[in-house]
Amino acid sequence: MKLKITFILLLIATSLDASIKDGKMLYDIHCKTCHSIDMTGGEGGDFNMISYTKTKKELFRYTLDPASEYKNFGYVASAMPNLPLRVEEIENLVDYIDSLQPFKKWMTKSYKKKEKISLKK
Ligand code: HEC
C-alpha cells in the first residue's frame, strides 16, 4: 500500500515536472520577448511578480484570450496578442509560471490572515 502511494506520488511529481519543462520551453519561444522572469522588464509584466498575485485559472484565462480578458484584469487596453497555442500548451505554460513562486500559497495564506486581524481593530 505504502509503495503504491509512493509510486502514484512519484508519477504525479514527474508529470508536473515534465509540464513545467515544456512550459519553460514554450515561454522561451512565445513569451520571453515581452515577459521577463528576473525583473529585467519588457512590454508585459514580470512573470515572477504575476505568479504571486494570479491563480492558475487566471493565468490560463488571460493567456488563452487576452483580447476578451484585459478588462477583467484592470487594463484599459491590451497590447498582448492572442497566441496560437493549444490548450495543453497553455496548461504547461501556466504550470511553469506558477512554479516560479513555490511558496505562494503559504505566503498568500499568511497575508490574508494578517489582513483579517487588522480588520478587526
Ligand atoms: C507582444 C508582447 C507579448 C507577448 C509575446 C506575450 N505577452 Fe502577455 N502581456 C503583454 C502585455 C503588454 C500585458 C499587459 C496587459 C495587456 O496589454 O494585455 C500582458 C499580460 C499578460 C498576463 C496578465 C498579467 C497580469 O497583469 O495579471 C498574462 C497571464 C500573460 N500576459 C501571459 C502571457 C504568456 C503565457 C505569454 C506567452 C505564451 C505571453 N503573455 C506573451 C504582452 C505580451
Boltz pocket constraint, residues with backbone or C-beta under 6 A from the ligand:
constraints:
  - pocket:
      binder: B
      contacts: [[A, 26], [A, 27], [A, 30], [A, 31], [A, 32], [A, 33], [A, 34], [A, 35], [A, 43], [A, 44], [A, 45], [A, 50], [A, 54], [A, 58], [A, 59], [A, 60], [A, 62], [A, 63], [A, 66], [A, 70], [A, 73], [A, 75], [A, 77], [A, 78], [A, 79], [A, 80], [A, 81], [A, 83], [A, 93]]
      max_distance: 6.0
